[in-house]
Amino acid sequence: MAKDVITVDGEDKIVREDTAKSYRGVIWALTSVGLIILIAGALLLFFGLGAIGDGNFQSPKQIENSTGR
């Protein structure tokens, strides 16, 4: 059986190859989800603060009336 080394809590551990691949996959998945959440939050702040900061607060009815429809 093939062995591989992973680092857990700063300590190297020798585990089977499939266990090491699974461990790295979980770490990669958690990192990806964290980055997606970070990017989504940044976009929300960017567009949300942009919408709040323009000072043009209108309801959909006001927008509809101003376009003449």
Secondary structure, DSSP 8 states (H G I E B T S, - for coil): --EEEEEETTEEEEEEHHHHHHHHHHHHHHHHHHHHHHHHHHHHHHHHHHHHHT-----HHHHHHHHT-
